[in-house]
Amino acid sequence: MNADDRISLGRARVATRLPAQDLDRARRFYSEQLGLEPVDERPGGLLYRCGGVDFALFQSAGESPGTFTQMGWEVDDIEAVVSELKRRGVVFEEVDLPGLRTRDGIADIDGNYPSKGARGERGAWFRDSEGNMLGIGEPVV
């Protein structure tokens, strides 16, 4: 391994960090509403793994503004996922902006990244117990 390989962010794994003012409350939300359990934990932090990618909740005195999507999941059937999460008590954002409107919590979005081979995406957003804005997306081919 040469020095360039050791410092290349293009080869590094990406891991999201989400703040939690109350880590116990966040653990309950992720377990009860999202059906996720930490794969590991340390004082002040919970580590989760979805689809081979890690994200961590960490104890923080600061709070998230919740004004933008901080993390998202790409799913194969957004309607089924949204329906199940609603059944578990997750409240989805309703958006009514020019070019972006949700119906039953799901928006149809024109365009997608060419590398994904999709012409668009369907999206839905919700906040976790700590105010972090999370998203769910399904590419539309």
C-alpha positions in Angstrom: 0.0 0.0 0.0 1.5 3.3 -1.0 1.0 6.6 0.9 -1.7 7.8 -1.6 -3.9 4.7 -0.8 -3.6 5.4 2.9 -4.9 9.0 2.6 -7.5 8.5 -0.1 -11.0 9.4 1.1 -12.3 7.8 -2.1 -11.3 4.4 -0.6 -12.5 5.1 2.9 -15.8 3.8 4.3 -18.4 6.5 5.1 -20.1 6.5 8.5 -22.9 8.9 9.5 -22.9 10.5 13.0 -26.3 11.7 14.4 -26.5 13.7 17.6 -28.8 12.6 20.4 -29.6 14.7 23.5 -31.1 11.7 25.2 -29.4 8.5 24.1 -31.9 6.2 25.9 -34.8 7.9 24.2 -33.1 7.6 20.9 -32.4 3.9 21.4 -36.1 3.3 22.2 -37.1 5.2 19.0 -34.7 3.4 16.8 -35.8 0.0 18.3 -39.5 0.5 18.6 -40.3 2.7 15.6 -37.6 1.7 13.1 -36.9 -1.9 14.3 -33.2 -1.3 14.6 -30.9 -2.5 17.4 -27.3 -1.3 17.9 -24.6 -3.7 16.8 -22.2 -2.2 19.3 -22.1 0.5 21.9 -19.7 2.5 24.0 -20.2 5.2 26.7 -22.1 8.0 25.0 -22.6 6.2 21.7 -24.6 3.5 19.8 -23.4 2.0 16.6 -26.0 0.7 14.0 -25.4 -1.2 10.8 -27.7 -1.2 7.8 -26.8 -2.8 4.5 -23.2 -3.0 5.5 -22.9 0.7 6.3 -22.5 2.1 9.8 -24.2 5.0 11.5 -23.8 6.1 15.1 -25.9 8.0 17.5 -23.8 10.0 20.0 -24.6 11.8 23.2 -24.6 15.5 22.4 -25.4 18.7 24.2 -26.3 20.3 20.9 -29.4 19.6 18.9 -30.1 19.0 15.2 -32.0 21.8 13.4 -33.9 19.0 11.5 -34.1 21.4 8.5 -32.4 19.0 6.0 -32.0 15.3 5.4 -29.1 14.1 7.5 -29.3 10.4 6.6 -31.4 8.3 4.3 -32.2 4.7 3.3 -32.7 3.5 -0.2 -35.5 0.9 -0.3 -37.1 -1.3 -3.0 -40.8 -0.6 -1.9 -41.2 2.8 -0.3 -45.0 2.4 0.1 -44.6 -0.8 2.1 -41.8 0.7 4.3 -43.7 3.9 4.9 -46.9 2.0 5.7 -45.0 -0.2 8.2 -43.2 2.7 9.9 -46.5 4.6 10.2 -48.0 1.5 11.9 -45.1 1.7 14.4 -45.9 5.3 15.1 -43.5 7.2 12.8 -44.9 10.5 11.7 -43.9 11.5 8.1 -43.4 15.1 7.0 -46.0 16.5 4.7 -44.4 18.8 2.1 -46.2 21.3 -0.2 -43.6 23.3 -2.1 -43.3 24.2 -5.8 -42.1 21.1 -7.5 -42.2 19.0 -4.3 -45.5 17.7 -2.8 -46.1 14.7 -0.7 -49.2 12.6 -0.8 -49.7 10.2 2.1 -46.1 11.1 3.1 -44.5 10.2 -0.2 -43.2 12.6 -2.9 -42.5 11.9 -6.5 -39.2 13.6 -7.5 -38.1 14.2 -11.0 -34.6 13.3 -12.0 -32.0 11.1 -10.4 -28.2 10.5 -10.6 -27.4 9.0 -14.0 -25.2 6.4 -12.4 -28.3 5.0 -10.6 -30.0 4.2 -13.9 -33.2 5.8 -12.7 -35.3 8.5 -14.1 -36.6 9.7 -10.8 -37.1 8.9 -7.1 -39.9 8.6 -4.6 -39.1 10.1 -1.2 -40.4 10.4 2.3 -39.0 12.2 5.4 -39.5 11.9 9.1 -37.7 13.1 12.3 -36.3 10.8 14.9 -36.8 11.4 18.6 -33.9 13.8 18.6 -35.1 16.0 15.8 -32.7 14.5 13.1 -34.4 14.6 9.7 -34.2 11.1 8.1 -35.2 10.1 4.6 -36.4 7.1 2.6 -36.0 6.9 -1.1 -36.9 4.5 -3.9 -35.3 5.0 -7.3 -37.9 5.0 -10.2 -36.6 3.3 -13.3 
